[in-house]
Amino acid sequence: MQRGPRLADADRDDPRGPLSPVRVRREPYGETAAGAPVERWWVEGDRLRLAVLTYGARLQSLVVPDRDGRAGDVLLALPDLAAYESDETYTGATVGRFANRIAHGRFVLDGHEHRVPVNDRGHALHGGPGGFHQRVWSAEPVGGGVRLSLASPGGEMGFPAGLVATTTITVAGEEVAIEHGATADAPTVVSLTQHPYFALGGPVADQRLQVAASRYLPVDDGSIPLGDLAPVEGTGFDVRAETEVDGSTYDHCWVLDDPGAGPAARLSDPASGRVVELSTDRPGLQVYTGDALPAPRTGLALEAQAFPDTPNHPEWPTYGDSVLRPGETWSAVTRWRFTTDA
């Protein structure tokens, strides 16, 4: 991938320990069709190098060494800004206001019904059409990375309350940390996540997946949860031990056993030896094998998030975490740790 001239420098010592300084710089990445300027920010550590676009707060590139020390990009990306503007696969984006699906684009909060435009089989997906993945965010350097911010007015896409969202992406050693945050001026629902497609080196079918979850959410033909948190035992969703992806087709949410207590998922690639371990404080992990990508199954998405359609399930124990009220701060943290197998 080409890297342009150095336009801004924001080198910082990482606050988490005596690691090599992380270099942060930015460059222009063109203008949207509406004339809004877009930037690309580079964050370079001693082992990892990533690129972030202000269009959609997207991770465009993440370069990681393989078992022999050869650097390679482990994320799917699109060729230019025009491709990102027309993208319907959320490649690398911060998605919101509500990640995953809201059934029929409808939910009730505090006795008031709200409707979000639908964009997926009659349901609202990742905030509906014109969600956060299609907005230009502002950006500033922080220690070890970049913080992106976006203000969404009340009523946008049918969601109540004005919302200020942030996505902070930092690098330290072999780890990428992604921290989402939000505040609102009235009651609303929120669930932000990053939507990477991991391509660790070899074919997706050969990669091995492990998820620390003894339950998952069965869905209907529109990928809307049926309501029950069902056991994975005896099903094709039991990947508590490392399992080859092979011909499995996933676009489902796993109910994590112990969020925040350790790695929630592990994806490994025998061809390159690359391994990514995902840790998160989110209750669910959506795994999508990329079957509807323009080049099917060329990347596998791991999306830490609230359960899909949570605004319509107040009986779920995690419902309250997705409701944001004035004076509160909503937050979510996900970490990717990259290592190699022999």
C-alpha positions as CSV (number, residue, x, y, z in Angstrom):
1,M,0.0,0.0,0.0
2,Q,1.3,3.5,-0.9
3,R,2.1,5.9,1.9
4,G,2.1,9.6,1.2
5,P,4.2,12.5,2.4
6,R,4.5,13.1,6.1
7,L,2.0,16.0,6.9
8,A,1.6,15.8,10.7
9,D,3.5,14.2,13.5
10,A,2.2,13.2,16.9
11,D,4.7,10.7,18.3
12,R,3.9,9.6,21.8
13,D,5.3,7.2,24.3
14,D,2.7,4.6,25.0
15,P,1.2,5.2,28.4
16,R,0.9,1.5,29.2
17,G,4.5,0.6,29.6
18,P,8.1,0.9,28.3
19,L,7.4,0.1,24.7
20,S,8.9,1.6,21.6
21,P,7.4,5.0,20.7
22,V,4.3,4.7,18.5
23,R,4.4,7.1,15.5
24,V,1.2,8.8,14.4
25,R,0.9,10.8,11.2
26,R,-1.8,11.8,8.8
27,E,-2.3,12.4,5.1
28,P,-5.1,13.5,2.8
29,Y,-7.2,10.7,1.2
30,G,-9.3,12.8,-1.2
31,E,-12.9,14.1,-1.0
32,T,-16.3,12.5,-0.9
33,A,-18.7,12.9,-3.7
34,A,-20.3,15.7,-1.6
35,G,-16.9,17.5,-1.3
36,A,-16.0,16.6,2.3
37,P,-12.2,16.1,2.8
38,V,-11.1,12.7,4.1
39,E,-7.9,11.9,5.9
40,R,-5.9,8.7,6.4
41,W,-4.0,8.3,9.7
42,W,-1.1,6.0,10.1
43,V,-0.2,4.4,13.5
44,E,3.1,2.6,13.5
45,G,4.6,0.6,16.4
46,D,7.5,-1.7,16.5
47,R,5.5,-4.8,15.5
48,L,2.2,-3.5,14.0
49,R,1.3,-0.8,11.5
50,L,-2.3,0.3,10.8
51,A,-4.1,2.9,8.7
52,V,-7.4,4.5,9.7
53,L,-9.7,6.5,7.5
54,T,-11.9,9.3,8.8
55,Y,-14.6,8.1,6.4
56,G,-16.6,5.8,8.5
57,A,-13.8,5.6,11.2
58,R,-12.5,2.7,9.2
59,L,-9.5,0.4,9.7
60,Q,-8.1,0.2,6.2
61,S,-4.9,-1.6,6.8
62,L,-3.2,-3.6,9.6
63,V,0.2,-5.0,8.8
64,V,1.3,-7.9,11.0
65,P,4.4,-10.3,10.8
66,D,3.9,-14.0,10.1
67,R,5.8,-16.8,11.7
68,D,8.9,-16.1,9.6
69,G,8.7,-12.3,10.4
70,R,7.3,-11.4,7.0
71,A,5.0,-8.4,7.2
72,G,1.5,-8.7,5.6
73,D,-1.9,-7.0,5.7
74,V,-4.4,-9.0,7.7
75,L,-7.5,-6.9,6.8
76,L,-9.7,-6.7,3.7
77,A,-9.7,-3.3,2.2
78,L,-11.2,-1.4,-0.8
79,P,-9.2,0.3,-3.5
80,D,-10.3,3.9,-3.1
81,L,-12.6,6.4,-1.5
82,A,-15.3,6.0,-4.1
83,A,-15.4,2.2,-3.4
84,Y,-15.8,3.0,0.3
85,E,-18.7,5.4,-0.4
86,S,-20.6,2.7,-2.3
87,D,-19.6,-0.1,0.1
88,E,-22.5,-2.2,1.5
89,T,-20.3,-4.6,3.4
90,Y,-19.1,-2.2,6.2
91,T,-15.5,-3.1,5.5
92,G,-13.4,-2.0,8.4
93,A,-15.9,0.5,9.6
94,T,-17.2,1.7,13.0
95,V,-20.9,0.9,12.7
96,G,-23.8,2.5,14.6
97,R,-25.9,3.9,16.1
98,F,-26.8,0.3,16.8
99,A,-24.6,-2.6,15.5
100,N,-26.3,-5.6,13.9
101,R,-30.0,-5.8,13.3
102,I,-33.1,-4.1,14.8
103,A,-36.2,-6.2,13.7
104,H,-38.4,-4.3,11.2
105,G,-36.5,-1.1,12.1
106,R,-38.7,-0.6,15.1
107,F,-38.2,-0.4,18.9
108,V,-39.9,1.1,21.9
109,L,-38.0,3.1,24.6
110,D,-39.7,4.5,27.7
111,G,-43.1,3.9,26.1
112,H,-42.3,5.7,22.8
113,E,-42.0,3.9,19.5
114,H,-39.1,4.8,17.2
115,R,-38.5,3.7,13.6
116,V,-35.2,3.3,11.8
117,P,-35.2,3.0,8.0
118,V,-34.7,-0.6,6.9
119,N,-31.9,-1.8,4.7
120,D,-31.6,-5.6,5.1
121,R,-34.6,-7.9,4.3
122,G,-37.0,-5.5,6.0
123,H,-34.8,-4.9,9.0
124,A,-32.4,-2.1,10.1
125,L,-28.8,-3.3,9.9
126,H,-25.9,-1.4,11.5
127,G,-27.9,1.8,12.1
128,G,-29.8,1.6,8.8
129,P,-28.9,3.3,5.5
130,G,-26.6,6.3,6.0
131,G,-25.3,5.0,9.3
132,F,-22.0,5.9,10.9
133,H,-20.0,3.9,8.3
134,Q,-20.9,6.5,5.7
135,R,-20.1,9.6,7.8
136,V,-16.8,11.6,7.9
137,W,-15.5,11.7,11.4
138,S,-13.1,14.2,12.9
139,A,-9.7,12.9,14.2
140,E,-6.9,13.9,16.5
141,P,-3.8,12.1,17.8
142,V,-3.7,10.5,21.2
143,G,-1.0,8.5,23.0
144,G,-0.3,5.6,20.8
145,G,-3.0,6.2,18.2
146,V,-5.9,8.3,17.0
147,R,-9.3,9.3,18.4
148,L,-12.2,9.8,16.0
149,S,-15.4,11.7,16.9
150,L,-18.8,12.1,15.4
151,A,-21.9,14.2,16.4
152,S,-25.2,12.7,15.4
153,P,-28.3,15.0,15.8
154,G,-31.5,13.8,17.5
155,G,-33.8,12.1,15.1
156,E,-31.0,11.1,12.6
157,M,-31.9,7.7,11.1
158,G,-35.0,7.7,13.4
159,F,-32.9,7.4,16.7
160,P,-33.9,9.6,19.6
161,A,-31.4,12.0,21.2
162,G,-28.4,13.8,20.0
163,L,-25.4,11.5,20.3
164,V,-21.6,12.2,20.4
165,A,-19.7,9.0,19.5
166,T,-15.9,8.4,19.7
167,T,-13.7,5.6,18.4
168,T,-10.1,5.5,19.8
169,I,-7.7,3.1,18.1
170,T,-4.2,2.6,19.7
171,V,-1.2,0.3,19.2
172,A,1.0,-1.1,22.0
173,G,3.5,-3.9,21.2
174,E,1.6,-6.7,19.6
175,E,-1.9,-5.4,20.5
176,V,-4.5,-3.1,19.0
177,A,-7.0,-1.6,21.4
178,I,-10.4,-0.2,20.1
179,E,-12.4,1.9,22.6
180,H,-15.9,3.1,21.6
181,G,-17.7,5.7,23.6
182,A,-20.9,7.7,23.5
183,T,-22.9,10.4,25.4
184,A,-26.4,11.6,24.7
185,D,-28.7,14.5,25.5
186,A,-31.8,12.4,25.9
187,P,-32.6,8.6,26.4
188,T,-31.6,6.5,23.4
189,V,-30.1,3.1,22.5
190,V,-26.5,2.6,21.4
191,S,-24.2,-0.2,20.4
192,L,-21.0,0.5,18.4
193,T,-18.5,-2.0,17.1
194,Q,-15.7,-2.3,14.6
195,H,-16.4,-4.4,11.5
196,P,-13.0,-5.9,10.3
197,Y,-12.7,-8.7,7.9
198,F,-9.7,-10.7,9.0
199,A,-7.7,-12.3,6.2
200,L,-4.7,-13.7,8.1
201,G,-2.9,-15.3,5.1
202,G,-4.5,-18.6,4.0
203,P,-8.0,-19.4,2.9
204,V,-10.8,-18.6,5.4
205,A,-11.9,-22.2,5.2
206,D,-8.5,-23.4,6.5
207,Q,-8.5,-21.0,9.5
208,R,-9.3,-22.2,12.9
209,L,-11.8,-20.5,15.2
210,Q,-12.3,-20.8,18.9
211,V,-15.0,-18.8,20.9
212,A,-15.4,-18.9,24.7
213,A,-19.2,-19.3,24.5
214,S,-21.4,-22.1,25.6
215,R,-24.5,-20.4,24.2
216,Y,-25.5,-18.6,21.0
217,L,-28.5,-16.8,19.5
218,P,-30.5,-18.9,16.9
219,V,-32.0,-16.6,14.2
220,D,-34.8,-16.7,11.7
221,D,-34.4,-16.3,7.9
222,G,-33.9,-12.6,8.3
223,S,-31.1,-13.1,10.8
224,I,-33.3,-11.8,13.7
225,P,-32.8,-13.7,17.0
226,L,-35.7,-16.0,18.0
227,G,-35.3,-14.9,21.6
228,D,-33.7,-17.9,23.3
229,L,-30.0,-18.1,24.3
230,A,-29.5,-21.6,23.2
231,P,-26.7,-24.1,24.1
232,V,-24.0,-24.7,21.5
233,E,-23.4,-28.3,22.6
234,G,-24.4,-30.7,19.9
235,T,-24.6,-28.0,17.2
236,G,-22.3,-26.7,14.5
237,F,-21.9,-23.6,16.7
238,D,-19.8,-25.4,19.3
239,V,-16.4,-23.9,18.7
240,R,-15.3,-23.9,22.3
241,A,-12.3,-25.9,21.1
242,E,-10.3,-24.7,18.1
243,T,-12.3,-25.8,15.0
244,E,-11.5,-25.4,11.3
245,V,-14.0,-23.0,9.7
246,D,-14.2,-25.3,6.6
247,G,-17.6,-25.0,5.0
248,S,-19.4,-23.5,8.0
249,T,-21.6,-20.5,7.2
250,Y,-21.8,-18.1,10.1
251,D,-23.6,-14.8,10.6
252,H,-24.5,-15.4,14.2
253,C,-23.9,-14.0,17.6
254,W,-22.2,-16.0,20.3
255,V,-23.1,-15.3,24.0
256,L,-19.7,-14.9,25.6
257,D,-19.3,-16.9,28.9
258,D,-17.2,-14.3,30.8
259,P,-16.7,-11.0,29.0
260,G,-13.6,-9.1,30.1
261,A,-12.1,-12.1,31.9
262,G,-9.7,-13.2,29.1
263,P,-9.6,-14.0,25.4
264,A,-13.1,-14.3,24.1
265,A,-12.1,-15.7,20.7
266,R,-9.0,-17.0,18.8
267,L,-8.5,-17.1,15.1
268,S,-5.5,-18.8,13.7
269,D,-4.1,-19.4,10.2
270,P,-2.0,-22.5,9.6
271,A,-0.5,-21.2,6.4
272,S,1.1,-18.0,7.8
273,G,1.1,-19.0,11.5
274,R,-0.7,-15.7,12.4
275,V,-3.0,-15.7,15.4
276,V,-5.3,-13.0,16.6
277,E,-6.8,-13.3,20.1
278,L,-9.8,-11.0,20.8
279,S,-10.7,-9.8,24.3
280,T,-13.7,-7.6,25.0
281,D,-16.1,-6.4,27.7
282,R,-19.1,-6.8,25.2
283,P,-21.6,-9.6,25.9
284,G,-21.7,-10.9,22.4
285,L,-19.5,-11.8,19.4
286,Q,-20.9,-11.8,15.9
287,V,-19.0,-14.1,13.6
288,Y,-19.6,-13.6,9.9
289,T,-17.8,-15.8,7.3
290,G,-18.2,-13.3,4.5
291,D,-20.4,-15.4,2.3
292,A,-22.0,-12.3,0.7
293,L,-18.8,-10.4,0.1
294,P,-18.1,-9.5,-3.6
295,A,-15.4,-12.2,-3.4
296,P,-17.1,-14.6,-1.0
297,R,-15.3,-16.0,2.1
298,T,-12.1,-14.0,1.5
299,G,-12.3,-12.5,5.1
300,L,-14.0,-13.4,8.4
301,A,-15.6,-10.7,10.6
302,L,-15.4,-10.8,14.4
303,E,-17.6,-8.1,15.8
304,A,-17.7,-7.6,19.6
305,Q,-21.1,-6.1,20.4
306,A,-24.5,-6.2,22.2
307,F,-26.8,-8.9,21.1
308,P,-28.6,-8.1,17.8
309,D,-32.1,-6.7,18.3
310,T,-31.5,-6.0,21.9
311,P,-33.7,-2.9,21.9
312,N,-36.7,-5.3,21.4
313,H,-35.7,-7.6,24.2
314,P,-35.9,-5.9,27.6
315,E,-36.0,-9.4,29.2
316,W,-32.3,-10.0,28.3
317,P,-29.9,-9.3,31.1
318,T,-27.8,-7.1,28.9
319,Y,-30.6,-4.8,27.8
320,G,-29.7,-2.0,30.2
321,D,-26.2,-1.8,28.9
322,S,-27.6,-0.7,25.5
323,V,-29.8,2.1,26.9
324,L,-27.9,5.4,27.3
325,R,-29.4,8.3,29.3
326,P,-28.2,11.9,29.8
327,G,-25.3,12.2,32.3
328,E,-24.1,8.7,31.5
329,T,-21.2,7.6,29.3
330,W,-21.5,4.4,27.3
331,S,-18.2,2.6,26.5
332,A,-16.9,-0.6,25.0
333,V,-13.4,-1.9,24.8
334,T,-12.0,-4.6,22.4
335,R,-8.4,-5.7,22.1
336,W,-6.7,-7.7,19.3
337,R,-3.5,-9.4,20.3
338,F,-1.4,-10.8,17.4
339,T,1.1,-13.6,17.8
340,T,2.2,-16.6,15.8
341,D,2.1,-20.4,16.0
342,A,5.1,-22.4,15.2
